[in-house]
Amino acid sequence: MTRIDRPTRLAIAARFPTAGQRQYVRNKLAGDPLYAAAAKTLALAAPLPLLDVGCGMGLLGHYLHACGVLRRYLGIDHDERKIVAGRHAAEGLEGALQLKVADAADLPEFRGHVALLDVLHYLPAGRQPELLAALAPHVAPGGLLVIRNVLRERHWRFHATVVEEQFLYYSGWMRVRPTHYPSADEVATPLRAAGLDVRMQPLWGRTPFNSYLILAQRPA
């Protein structure tokens, strides 16, 4: 199973401690095509643990656990508020999700699949290829680096995404503002240089946002 039904989405949301978080989780799981796409991708991939860099409240881990495709999950994020909420929500999952406060510059010892979801554009242009190069050694043979990010394009969807990101910042949900939206080549070049095979596909779903799913696989 790589999609969850409404009762399961509501059950996941109910794990979170505040009404605002629960509403956010309900909306995110119902409307964002990322989670089903990631679950489908990882269900077909090698059975490896997952490192989720910039995990927020660990929603990807909750979703994968509900789908039955989670092996071992380690999520890291610099926002302590979100890690605390994610840990609270994961208390009843018998240790299936591990969440810790850490920066992307301080990666743990890990080999498996890696996820980097909606993170790159918050970093300066020069820092982005550095992070991608740093993540590549953590991808095991047969493993995937799963990236979801806005790509810079001359398209109305890109401009709609910029407006939405500004709203998230001024609402206080995000503590940092986007600094550089990468192009497809800016993402693919350092990954290919690190020996990963790269493919990309639009991940718009029913949203107006210019999101792409980028899969970088290390040959087995």
N, C-alpha and C positions, 0 to 999 in steps of 0.2 A: 504494500500500500504506500503510495507516495502523495496522496491527498487526504486531508482530514475533513470530517464533516462538521457541521455547525455545533453539535453538542460537544465535540472534542475541543473545538476552538474556545468555546465558553468555559470548559473545564480548565484549559490551560490559563485563560485570563483570570479565572477565579483564584489561582494560586498567588497572584501578586497582591502586595499589601495595601495599595491605595486605590481609590476609585479612579483617579486619573490614569494610573498605570493600567488598570484593568480595561478601561475604555480604549486606551492606546493599543493594547494587545489585541483586543477584539477587532478593531478596525484594521490593524496591520495584518493579522492573519487572514482576514476575510478579503482584503483588497490587494495585497501585494503578491504578485506572481512568483517572487523569488523563492519562497519556501518550498512550494511544490516542485519547482524546477531543480532546486538543489537536492531535494530528496530523491527525485527521479535519477539525477546524475549519480549520486553517491550509492544508490541501490544497485546500479549497474557496474560500479567500480569495484576495485579490490577491497576486501574487508579490512580496512585500516582505521586506526584512531584518527580523530579530527582535532586540529588546533584552529580555533576561531579567533582571529586577531581583530581587535576592535569589536568585541562581541556584544557590547551594550548590555542588555539584561539577559542575554543568552537565549533569545527567542529561537534561533536556528537549532540549538540543542534541544529545546522543548519540542519543537516540531518534529525533528528527526526521531526523538524518543517515542513520540506518539505514533509515528509511522512504522516503528520497529526496525529502522535501518541504522540506528546509532550503535557504534561499537564502544569507543571511549571518547569522551568529549572534554577538552580543556579550552575554556574561553578566557581571554584576557582583554582588559579595557582599562584606560587611565581614569575613567569616571567612576569614582568610588560609590556615588549614589546608585548608579545602575547595577554595579556588581552586588551591592547589598540587597537591592530588590531582587536580582536574579537568584542569589543564594537563598533568600527567603522562599521564593517560588519553587526552588528545586529541593526543598527539605524533604518532601515526601517521595522522592524518586530514588531513594536507597543508594545515593552516591553516584547516580548515573551521570550527573553534570558536575564538573569542577570549574569554579569561577574564581579568578584572582585579579587583584588590581595590579596592573603592569602596563608599561608603555610598549608600543611597537618596536622601540629601539632596544628593548630589553627582553628579547625572545628566549623562552625556556628551551632546555634540551628536549628535542622532539623530532620524531620522524613518522610521517603518515600522510594524510590529506591535510591541506591547509585552506582555510577560508579567509577572505579579505573582502568584507561586504560594506560598500559605501564608505570607504575610508580614504582612498587615494587623494581625492580632490580637496581634502582638508590639509594636505601637506604641500609645502612649496615645491615648485617644479623640479628643483635639483634634488630634493629628498625622495621623490617618488621612485626613480630608477634604483636608488640605493636600497629602499625598502624591498622592492621586488627582487633585487639581487640577493638580499639577506634572507628572504623567505624561501627562495629556490632550494637551498641545501636541506631544508626541513621537509621537502616533498620526497617521499620514499619511492623507490622503483615501482612503477605501476600506479603511483599516487597522483592526485590532482591538486593543483592550486586553483580554487574556485573563487573568482573575483566577480563582484557585481559593482559596476560603477557607471556614472554618467560619462559619456564621451563627448568631447567638444566637436560639434558639427554645425554647419549652417542650416539649421532646421528649427521650426517653431517649437518642437519638443524640448530642445536644448534650452531655449529661452524660458519656457514654462518651468523647467527644473531649477533654473537659477532663481526665479521668483520664489519657488517653494523652499529652497534652501535658506533664503533670506528670512522667510517667515519662521522656520525652525530656530534660527539663531535669535531673532528678536523675541520669540515666545519664551526663550530660556531653555528649551528642550536640548539644544546643542550649545555647548559652551565655546565652541570655536567656529569661525566662519570659513567657508571655502576659500582657498587661495589660488588653486590652479586646476582647471578641468583638463585632463589629458586627452590627447587624440588617440586613436586606435594604434597608430605607429609608436607613440610614446609608451604605451603599455606593452605592446608585443615585442619591441626590440630588446629590452633587457631580459625578458623571459626566454626568448630564443637564444640569446647569448649565453644563458645559463643552462642550455641543453634541454629546454622544455618545448614540447610541441603545443602550438597555440591555435585555438579556434574561438570565434566570437559569434554571438547571435543576439538579436534584439530581445529584450525582456520587458516589453512595454505592458503586456497584459491589457487591462482596461484603463490603465492610467495614462495621463498625458506626458509622462516623464521619459527622458531620453536615456533610459537604463539599458545596459548590455550585460549579458552573462559571458564572461571570459573564462575559458577552461584551458589551463596549461598543464599538460601531463608529462611526467617523466617516463620515458620508455622503460618497460619492465626488464 
